[in-house]
Amino acid sequence: MNELLRRILFLPPQASTVAAEIDGLHYFVIIVTMLGAVAVTLVGGYFLIRYRRRFGRIVGTHRKPPSPIPFWTEVMVVVGLFGIFITWWVIGFRQYMRLRVAPEGALEIYVTGKQWMWKFAYPEGANSISTLYVPAGRPVKLILASRDVIHSFFVPDFRVKQDAVPGRLTTMWFEAKEPGRHDIYCTEYCGVSHSTMRGEVVVLSPADYERWLRGAAPEQQLAGQVAERPAIVGRYSPAEPISMVRQGEIAASQLGCLRCHSLDGSQHLGPTWAGMYGSTVPLAQGGTVFVDEAYITESIMDPMAKLHAGFQPIMPSYFGSMRPAESAAIVELIKSLRDVRPPPGGGLPGGIVITPNGTIEQVPEVKP
Amino acid sequence: MDPRGVGATHPDYMRAESGVRSWLLTKDHKRIALMFYGAVITFLMLGGIFALILRTELLTPETTIIDPMTYNQMFTLHGVTMVWLFLIPSIPAVFGNFVLPLMLGAKDLAFPRINLASFYVYVASAIIILTAMVLGGADTGWTFYVPYSSTSPTAVTWMGIGIFVNGVSSIMTALNFVVTTHTLRAQGLRWHRLPLFVWAIYGTSIIILFATPVLGLSLLLVAADHGLGLGIFDPRYGGDPVLFQHLFWFYSHPAVYIMILPSFAVISEVVCTFSQRPPASYRAIAYSSLGIAFIGFFTWGHHMFVAGMSEWDAGVFGGLSMFVAIFSAIKVFTWVATLRGGSIAFSTPMLYFLWFLFLFVFGGMTGVAVATQSLDVHWHDGYFVVAHFHFIMVGGALTAFLAAAHYWFPKMFGKLYDERVGLLTSVAVFIGFVFTFLPQFLLGNAGMPRRYYSYPPHFQWLNVLSTGGAWLLGAGLILALINLVVALKWGRRAGPNPWGSRSFEWITSSPPSKHNFDVTPIIERTPYDYHLSEEDARARSRAS
């Protein structure tokens, strides 16, 4: 019954300990609402037809005024309705208290929302971006903050959501039932890329979680729907070897790099990577720098050290949150794009591009 | 006794004077109402075009026709246009302006010049908002949440000024209605003889007077934060962004009732007239309007269950929200009970009433559902909420607006529209509406957040349904408009009282003369005395 109603109402899987209970109230509320609206409309429609007069011919009046509705009927209707609505409220409020108050001894993870990514910091010192790793069967308390505007952390499969408000800390908690993957959406409008501020929760078995904390990849292939996601994170030892450039693409999309940097030369929040390697770019602090492996790596770890002129200082540091293999793969990816010419006006404002033919071109200055 | 109605010895208000000046400088509430009518229909169509572009963009998961920034600016404009330029002024400024003085037996509103001024202030606000749109628009959504609104590079300040000016216009209209209702009632028209329309418009005006200044204040503070760095809302200067949400919803939740109470006003009149019955309980309908106006001020917090408010606050706000549903349910049951044993004309306004019943009850009860705290956590800022408020604000307010447009059409223009086309367009509007927004409830359940430019592919087919419904809804609305415009030119002449109503606006001729009545009426009955014959009713509502 639960499963049938869940599917009819398009509710996602019940992956947390509170989900089934909340869905129970959901079914009650929606069924009463739907029946109420249909019943009122049917009664109204029945009266419209039952007491219909031929249009245009107004029946002679002189009819007696209708007897007023008995007082006790009105009282009963109000009391009955009040009963239904207060029942919803009592159940809903109890569930809300359960949703809001984390159990003692929950694992605490710090979450920072930022245009347009989620960053996670674990008490043991590990970090991750856009992918939250949690153990199954253990309450997890998230402590949320925001670096810029209001974001909202939403995991539909867990039926939990909480705003991350700049200037204050908010909390939420959940307990995932079993290993799997679940979408994270940002539900508070936060700017131009609001709808790409997505991530995922990877629920690991407690043993895998411990291994993950120590830096190892999770062992087994995780359950859950992954077809929609751009790539797979955490599979560092795939069955078939894949090229380093491809690994770089996977890492760049998983770590959120491609939310700001493009691979095809189109203009975005950060400089495009097309044609960047081997070019000379102007710096915000003045002067220029030649883009090589050293500069790319420095920019990943300390983005403000040599900021590309014409771009906002908005990139977070990935120091400590990117594995060496990942930054290396991303450098390889950028190197592979050295021959991709950005379209005129796109890419590197004021920068110099050395084309494959060896000629040097100045990209026109773009107003920031 | 003149069967053409009181006032028929004078030329009607449209022909009383001629020339552009006689319209632009008129102090006649009926002409001002018509100017508002033209303006709100224009903005309804503009907002509708935005809606269709947005829905078309959402046909596919990624880019379909516009880029993300355009999308964000367009949903902001859609919201701002529909809320402030259409929904809030629509029924009060058009039909309230036109029929309220007629219903009171008055020659005009209490302050005719303020009435004209409110129209020009409204036009000015629209111009400022459209200027903001040309200057790059705003991409904040109609809620303007800080700190995004104070950091957005778009023309948010202009948009805020436009809405501030718009608020001035609605305060002027509301003030006029309140004073008119208190001071210009015809002799014998006691409070309990007032048409139910007047009660609901009176309640609406009270909300506008108390709530709108808070919106103006909040927008000024956002501007001060932005320009002077006062730090009231902006956390960079130690401000509190959630305070803005409290102030914003202190206005905007009552604003929902500013949009829906006038719909109740229309529906009450339509139901009584077309079923030839007095309301099953006059007091229940009249007082529940005031009840909603009052309790509407204590429910704003249910917009912030996940913003980090205390559990106790959330409990109180959730509980108080339930009361609004009680008052609304009393109205719904009373309307339906009124039909029983009536002599019902199955007409276009009544068909709109039937759609209103479904859309309003479902939309209203899903409102109670989203005020239920634990459920709201899942639904908040998702498509369920989008579907819910469109059911109330578009389903409820728009069907009532269309009912009013058809119901008072003979009164305003002295012509009859084609009933068959009216019924047909009404069905098209309803089907289009349901196809647009029912899938959005399911999208919300499935977890799709609102204001999403792109979405994961598994949400697609519901979005396709919704977009198809939107196009059908648009076509239905255009057809309804064409039907009325055609009737304006070629419609049959209507008598002074084609529906056989007992309500007071029908005792004068249709269309009314410039000063509404030849002599100030003396009212010796209620507006719903259907046990009296039309002659008797007329005799009891005119000077002897």
Boltz contact constraints between the chains, C-beta under 6 A:
constraints:
  - contact:
      token1: [A, 9]
      token2: [B, 445]
      max_distance: 6.0
  - contact:
      token1: [A, 10]
      token2: [B, 442]
      max_distance: 6.0
  - contact:
      token1: [A, 10]
      token2: [B, 445]
      max_distance: 6.0
  - contact:
      token1: [A, 10]
      token2: [B, 446]
      max_distance: 6.0
  - contact:
      token1: [A, 11]
      token2: [B, 445]
      max_distance: 6.0
  - contact:
      token1: [A, 12]
      token2: [B, 447]
      max_distance: 6.0
  - contact:
      token1: [A, 22]
      token2: [B, 374]
      max_distance: 6.0
  - contact:
      token1: [A, 26]
      token2: [B, 375]
      max_distance: 6.0
  - contact:
      token1: [A, 29]
      token2: [B, 369]
      max_distance: 6.0
  - contact:
      token1: [A, 33]
      token2: [B, 365]
      max_distance: 6.0
  - contact:
      token1: [A, 33]
      token2: [B, 366]
      max_distance: 6.0
  - contact:
      token1: [A, 36]
      token2: [B, 365]
      max_distance: 6.0
  - contact:
      token1: [A, 37]
      token2: [B, 358]
      max_distance: 6.0
  - contact:
      token1: [A, 37]
      token2: [B, 361]
      max_distance: 6.0
  - contact:
      token1: [A, 37]
      token2: [B, 362]
      max_distance: 6.0
  - contact:
      token1: [A, 40]
      token2: [B, 357]
      max_distance: 6.0
  - contact:
      token1: [A, 40]
      token2: [B, 361]
      max_distance: 6.0
  - contact:
      token1: [A, 41]
      token2: [B, 357]
      max_distance: 6.0
  - contact:
      token1: [A, 41]
      token2: [B, 358]
      max_distance: 6.0
  - contact:
      token1: [A, 43]
      token2: [B, 336]
      max_distance: 6.0
  - contact:
      token1: [A, 44]
      token2: [B, 336]
      max_distance: 6.0
  - contact:
      token1: [A, 44]
      token2: [B, 354]
      max_distance: 6.0
  - contact:
      token1: [A, 44]
      token2: [B, 357]
      max_distance: 6.0
  - contact:
      token1: [A, 45]
      token2: [B, 354]
      max_distance: 6.0
  - contact:
      token1: [A, 47]
      token2: [B, 339]
      max_distance: 6.0
  - contact:
      token1: [A, 47]
      token2: [B, 340]
      max_distance: 6.0
  - contact:
      token1: [A, 48]
      token2: [B, 344]
      max_distance: 6.0
  - contact:
      token1: [A, 51]
      token2: [B, 342]
      max_distance: 6.0
  - contact:
      token1: [A, 51]
      token2: [B, 344]
      max_distance: 6.0
  - contact:
      token1: [A, 52]
      token2: [B, 344]
      max_distance: 6.0
  - contact:
      token1: [A, 52]
      token2: [B, 346]
      max_distance: 6.0
  - contact:
      token1: [A, 53]
      token2: [B, 343]
      max_distance: 6.0
  - contact:
      token1: [A, 55]
      token2: [B, 345]
      max_distance: 6.0
  - contact:
      token1: [A, 58]
      token2: [B, 500]
      max_distance: 6.0
  - contact:
      token1: [A, 59]
      token2: [B, 343]
      max_distance: 6.0
  - contact:
      token1: [A, 61]
      token2: [B, 530]
      max_distance: 6.0
  - contact:
      token1: [A, 61]
      token2: [B, 533]
      max_distance: 6.0
  - contact:
      token1: [A, 63]
      token2: [B, 531]
      max_distance: 6.0
  - contact:
      token1: [A, 65]
      token2: [B, 531]
      max_distance: 6.0
  - contact:
      token1: [A, 69]
      token2: [B, 280]
      max_distance: 6.0
  - contact:
      token1: [A, 69]
      token2: [B, 281]
      max_distance: 6.0
  - contact:
      token1: [A, 81]
      token2: [B, 326]
      max_distance: 6.0
  - contact:
      token1: [A, 81]
      token2: [B, 329]
      max_distance: 6.0
  - contact:
      token1: [A, 85]
      token2: [B, 322]
      max_distance: 6.0
  - contact:
      token1: [A, 85]
      token2: [B, 325]
      max_distance: 6.0
  - contact:
      token1: [A, 85]
      token2: [B, 368]
      max_distance: 6.0
  - contact:
      token1: [A, 88]
      token2: [B, 372]
      max_distance: 6.0
  - contact:
      token1: [A, 89]
      token2: [B, 318]
      max_distance: 6.0
  - contact:
      token1: [A, 89]
      token2: [B, 319]
      max_distance: 6.0
  - contact:
      token1: [A, 89]
      token2: [B, 322]
      max_distance: 6.0
  - contact:
      token1: [A, 92]
      token2: [B, 372]
      max_distance: 6.0
  - contact:
      token1: [A, 92]
      token2: [B, 373]
      max_distance: 6.0
  - contact:
      token1: [A, 92]
      token2: [B, 374]
      max_distance: 6.0
  - contact:
      token1: [A, 93]
      token2: [B, 315]
      max_distance: 6.0
  - contact:
      token1: [A, 93]
      token2: [B, 373]
      max_distance: 6.0
  - contact:
      token1: [A, 95]
      token2: [B, 374]
      max_distance: 6.0
  - contact:
      token1: [A, 96]
      token2: [B, 373]
      max_distance: 6.0
  - contact:
      token1: [A, 96]
      token2: [B, 374]
      max_distance: 6.0
  - contact:
      token1: [A, 97]
      token2: [B, 311]
      max_distance: 6.0
  - contact:
      token1: [A, 99]
      token2: [B, 374]
      max_distance: 6.0
  - contact:
      token1: [A, 99]
      token2: [B, 377]
      max_distance: 6.0
  - contact:
      token1: [A, 100]
      token2: [B, 311]
      max_distance: 6.0
  - contact:
      token1: [A, 149]
      token2: [B, 147]
      max_distance: 6.0
  - contact:
      token1: [A, 149]
      token2: [B, 148]
      max_distance: 6.0
  - contact:
      token1: [A, 150]
      token2: [B, 145]
      max_distance: 6.0
  - contact:
      token1: [A, 156]
      token2: [B, 447]
      max_distance: 6.0
  - contact:
      token1: [A, 159]
      token2: [B, 378]
      max_distance: 6.0
  - contact:
      token1: [A, 161]
      token2: [B, 306]
      max_distance: 6.0
  - contact:
      token1: [A, 161]
      token2: [B, 377]
      max_distance: 6.0
  - contact:
      token1: [A, 161]
      token2: [B, 380]
      max_distance: 6.0
  - contact:
      token1: [A, 162]
      token2: [B, 306]
      max_distance: 6.0
  - contact:
      token1: [A, 163]
      token2: [B, 306]
      max_distance: 6.0
  - contact:
      token1: [A, 163]
      token2: [B, 307]
      max_distance: 6.0
  - contact:
      token1: [A, 165]
      token2: [B, 241]
      max_distance: 6.0
  - contact:
      token1: [A, 165]
      token2: [B, 308]
      max_distance: 6.0
  - contact:
      token1: [A, 166]
      token2: [B, 147]
      max_distance: 6.0
  - contact:
      token1: [A, 166]
      token2: [B, 235]
      max_distance: 6.0
  - contact:
      token1: [A, 167]
      token2: [B, 235]
      max_distance: 6.0
  - contact:
      token1: [A, 170]
      token2: [B, 308]
      max_distance: 6.0
  - contact:
      token1: [A, 185]
      token2: [B, 449]
      max_distance: 6.0
  - contact:
      token1: [A, 187]
      token2: [B, 381]
      max_distance: 6.0
  - contact:
      token1: [A, 187]
      token2: [B, 449]
      max_distance: 6.0
  - contact:
      token1: [A, 188]
      token2: [B, 381]
      max_distance: 6.0
  - contact:
      token1: [A, 189]
      token2: [B, 141]
      max_distance: 6.0
  - contact:
      token1: [A, 189]
      token2: [B, 451]
      max_distance: 6.0
  - contact:
      token1: [A, 192]
      token2: [B, 68]
      max_distance: 6.0
  - contact:
      token1: [A, 192]
      token2: [B, 69]
      max_distance: 6.0
  - contact:
      token1: [A, 195]
      token2: [B, 452]
      max_distance: 6.0
  - contact:
      token1: [A, 195]
      token2: [B, 453]
      max_distance: 6.0
  - contact:
      token1: [A, 195]
      token2: [B, 454]
      max_distance: 6.0
  - contact:
      token1: [A, 228]
      token2: [B, 456]
      max_distance: 6.0
